[in-house]
Structure formats: structure tokens, C-alpha cells
Amino acid sequence: MIDSEPWYKSTEVAALNDFGMPITIEEMEEFTGLTLPVWLKTVNERYEKSVTVGEFLECYRPEMEKHVREDIQMFDDAPEYLAGLEGAPSILVTSSMKWYVDIIMERFSEIAKAVKGVVCEADVKIGKPDAEPYLKAAQILGVDPKRALVIEDAPNGVKSGIAAGSHVVGLDRYRKGNVRMAHRVVHSLAELSDNPVSLSPATLP
């Protein structure tokens, strides 16, 4: 929904570099969709550091909050897609932390009005690529996860949706090919706008 990746990736890398970990934006790609505690543990091990989540956030959060409030924008195709949901049972499933989600929902009212709730990092014990986030979302909505449509733009998110038994559409805006394991791949939400929440039997796995 929002074009946040360039901002959070560069801010994460800057914070990690400040802690003496010379990781690059390209290296951070593998962690897209994972929760902060999970990927920070891996990065610490890789660089033989012991930075805590609290220490990282003290460095990262002020700068990222500024970007969320001032710089990040919605993708051009998102408002039309959200409007097309027309009250359908939908939920935002993200690995982001609650403070980040709260700011996003406050700033982008189109998202807040279109979805019935949010499942974020604070709501699960095991994040993506585990099935738990999408199973929890289906439970909240009261739907069978096997009849749910998951739209994901990160490999770990695609794996999570598949593990939950859902039909997964991979959104590959930049044609990276990293969500090709999804049941279907599109390059914009406009490709789904004619029928944002339904799938014909022929398209189901």
C-alpha cells in the first residue's frame, strides 16, 4: 500500500552501520518481511555483535518516524484498490512494529477505513515466514484461510501465506522475480482492481 521500503531499508542500514555492522541495503533484502527481533538476531550473529532491540530502536525509531510522517507516500494504485474492497472482510498483515503501524494508520486514513484490523509484530509469537500471522488474520475475520486471498510483496510474506493454505498473489512492482513462488504474480494492484477480493475457481490452487 505504501512506498516505504526505500526509507526503512536505508534507515535500518544507517543504524546498523552506526553500531559497527557494515551491512548493505542489498544484503538487507533477505530480511524483508521478517520481524525486527528475528532479523536483528541474525545480523548480530553475522557480525559478532550483541545489539539489543531497544538499543537499535533508540537509534532507528526517531529517524524512521520522521520519514513516516513526512516522506513516505502511498503507491498510486493503492487508493483505487482499497476503494474497490467496498467493506469486504480484509485485514492488514505486517511484520512492522505497532508504533509504526499506528502512525501509518493515522496518516493514511484510506487504509484504516478499508481494513477490519491489523495483525502486526506484537500480535504473534512467530512472524513470517511462519503461517501464524495469516492464520491469526483469518481467525479474526472469521474466514477459512484456504478461501482467503493473500497479497504479498516480500518472499517471506509469500511463504507465510502459502504455509497458511491461502491463495497468494505476489506483487512484484519492480520485477525482481523474488515473489515468483506465489500462485500468481502481478506487477500492480491495478491488475486486481476489477475484482479485488474474489477469485474464480480456475485461479485457485
N, C-alpha and C positions, 0 to 999 in steps of 0.2 A: 504493500500500500504506500509506503513512504521510501524515499530515496536516501536511506540512512547509511548504507554500507560504506561509502567513501569516507564519511565522517567518523563513524565509530571505529573503523579499522585503523585509520591514521592516528586517531586519538589513543587507541589501545597500544599501538606500536610506539608512539612517543612516550607513553607512560612506562612501558616495559624497557625501552632504551634508557630511560632515566634511572631505572633500577639495575642497569648494567647488563641487560639482556639484549644483544644486538640482533633481534629478530626483525624480519622484513614484512611488509604488507603481503607479499606473495606467500610467505611461509604461514601467515595467519589464516590464509584461505581454508586450510584443512579444519579449522575450528569453527567455521561459520555454522551457526545453528546450535552449538553446544552452550551449556550454561557456564557462567564465569568460573565457579569453583572447579569444574571439570577441566576446562582448558588451561586454567592457571596452574593447576597441579602438574599437567603435562609439560608446560613451558618451564616451570621451576625445575623439574627433573632434567629437562634437556640442557638447561644452562647451569645446573647445580646451584640453584638459588632457593630461598625459602620465603619469598614474598607472600604475605597473607592477603586474603581477600580485602580485609579492612585497610591495609596499607596501600593496596592497589587502588581501591576506590577513593581514598583520600587524595591521590594524585590525579586519577582519571575523572571522577564524577563532576567536579566543578567545570572542567573544560567541556565535557560532554553535555552537561545541562545547558550550557551556553549555545552549543550547536543545535540542540533540540529546539530551543526556544527561538533561535534567530536564523538558522541556516537551512535545516532540513525541510524539504518540501515533499508533497505527495506526488506520486507519478501521475502523469497527465491522464492515464486511462483509469485511475482508481475511482474518482468520484462517480463516473458513469456506471462502473461495475457495482459499486456499493448501492447506488440508487436502484439498480436492477434487482437487488436482493428482495426488495419490497416486503420486508418483515419475515422473510424465511428464517428458519432456525439456523443461525450461524454464530460462530464463536471465534475469537482471535486466539491462536495458539502460538506462543512465542517463548523463546529461551531468555528473553530480556528480564531484567530485574524490575520489581514493582515500581520503584521510583521513576524509572524510565518510562514504563507503560503509562503511569499516571499523568506524566507531562504530555505524552503523545496524545492521550485521550482528551486531555484538557484543550490542547491546541488544535487538534483536528476533529472537530465535532462530527464530521461526516462519518468517521469510523465509529465513534462512540454511539451514534444513533443507529447505525446499521447492524451492529452485532448485539447478541444477547448477553455477552460477558467475555471474560478473558481468562485464559489459563497461562500463567507465566511461571518463571523460575521458582517463585515462592510457593507455588501450588502443588508441586510434585516432588517426590523423593528422588526419582531418576528422570533426568531430562532426555531430550533427543540425543541419539537415535533410538532410544528405547520407546516402546509403544505407549508408555504411561500417559504422556501429555494428550495424545489424541483419544485414548480410551477415556480419560477423565472428561475431556470436552464432550464426547458422545454421551457420557453418563449425565452430565449437567443438562444437555439439551434433550435427553430422553430419547435418543435415536440409536439405532443399531449401527455400530461403527462400520459394518460391512455394507451398509447402504449410504454411507457418508462420502462426500466429496472433499478431498484434501487438496489445497493448492499450496505448493511449496516452491521456494526459490533456492533452497540450500540442500546439498546432498544428505546431510544428517536429518533434515526435516523430511525429505522424501523417504528415507529409511524408516523413520518413525511412523509415518502414515501407513506405509506398506506393512510394517510389523503389527499395526492395529487392525489390519484387514480391510482398510479403506481403499477406495479408488483414488489414486494420486495423480494429479496433474502437475507436472514440473514446469515452472515458469522460468524460462531461460531468456531473460531480457537481452543479455549481452552475448548470446550464442557461444557460451563457454563449453557447452556439452557436459556440464557437471551434474545435470539432473536427468540424464538420459535413461536412468533406471526406472523412472516413473512410468506409469501405464500410458500416459500421453504427455507430450511436450508441446507447449505453446510459447510464443515469444512476446505476447502482450495479453493483458486482460481483455482487450477488445475481441480477441478470438473466442472468448467465452461469454461475451455480453448478450448474445441472442438468447442464451439460456444459462444464467449464472449458477443455478443450483441443481439442475437436473441433468441426468444422463440417459440416453436411450439404452435399452438393453444391449444393443450391439456394441456399445462402448465400454460396458462393464467387463472387468476381468473374469 
